[in-house]
Amino acid sequence: MGKKKLVLFGAGKIGRSFIAQLFCRSGYETVFVDINREIINELNRRNRYHVIVKGEKDEAIEVFPVRGILLSDEDLVIREILTADILAVSVGQAGLPAALPVIARALLTSYQLDPNRKTDIIIAENLRNAAEYFLEELPFYLPPRFPLKDVVGLVETSIGKMVPLIPEKDASKDILLVYAEPYNTLILDGKAFRNPKPKVQGLSYKDNMKAWVDRKSFIHNLGHAALAYLGYLYDPGLHYTWEALENKALWTDVRNTMLEAAAALVKKYPKEFTFRNLEEHTDDLLQRFANRHLGDTLFRVGCDLYRKLGPADRLAGAIRMAMDVNTPYDKILYTLVAGIYFRATDEKGNMLPSDQEFHQRYKSQIDAVLREVCGFEEEIFPGLFQKARAFNRQILGLE
């Protein structure tokens, strides 16, 4: 019997540094599907690449065997899927509309060849309710009454691995090189598989996946937002996450904001979490955020304000959760208000274009951001608007 095969849509940072790395190290071949011709050509030329794990001492992991196919070569992609043991998708939300029609064609072809064949798809995206999204979108490209739920396992994940931006000087030397932190665990929905779960070191299967997706959003992602927005407010000259966390007062504020969300998570999922284990998780995350070898920046963890201040995302979503379970949310709301002043730039001194547009549009108008970006209605949440205005005045030094 030959080597097992993973077909992975997306040869980006998470795909290369995390998903393919885990599967290749456990004996799989990874076939990447991507739109970037230069990356695909280089994967096919070398059949391997390196992940640099940034810690006290850098560790280079060679990932192999790998190949690549352009997404536009649909017939070849489908042939690879028909002989794959498992699929994974890590293209980012913007890339899903291009990938889903090809996946649907492959699922239909597979079903026509063998109605009993099952296909599992690991959804390695930072996307809430990812399985529901796939269940809603895939039928547009499939015939009526196609038994999607019967033959396809849509496996949600919680991706906690941090993959920082590579300095341009390193990226220009090797297009396939990726950096990553030592943390190497992928949390997956253990109940979603239609085939036996893959025996891959580093995969952690959970039964209540929604709880673990919320833990990622409202502890890890929220912690990144708090570090970026409170850090920038404290000192706009701060650049690195580790640099910001060297300030003890800021470290404490970020930690307390994360623990406020932890209290809500415990109340929402009492069978899954205790405050003690979420507190330990918070402290472990802060230690990881402070890894200076990773070179992670406030710009990376804070930019993309429309998304990160969005209704279900790390801050507004955590506030809604806290309201639902009747726990405090003032620290989270303060962080959200701080976010509207976030103007960090990349190593070239450029702000994310969509963040430039955000600032031109809203000019720190807190009410408009709460309504139009965060999705709160003052008629329903008058107290939240009052608190947010007070925090805004506090930030501006007006009280």
Buried (B, 14 or more C-beta within 10 A) or exposed (E): EEEBBBBBBBBBBBBBBBBBBBBBBBEBBBBBBBBBEEBBEBBEEEEEBBBBBBEEEEEEBEBBEBBBBBBEBBEEBBBBBBEBBBBBBBBBEEBBEEBBBBBBBBBBBBBEEEEEEEBBBBBBBBBBEBBEBBBEBBBEBBEEEBEBEEBBBBBBBBBBBBBBBBEEEEBEEBEBBBBBBBBBBBBBBBEBBBEEBBEBEBBEBBEBBBBBBBBBBBBBBBBBBBBBBBBBBBEEEBBBBBBBBEBEEBBEBBBEBBBBBBBBBBBBBEEBBEEEEBBEBBEEBBEBBBBBBBBBBBBBBBBBBBEBBBEBBBBBBBBBBBBEEEBEBBBBBBBBBBBBBBBBBBEEEEBBEEBEEBBEEBEEEBBEBBBEBBBBEBEEBEEBBEBBBBBBEEBEEEE
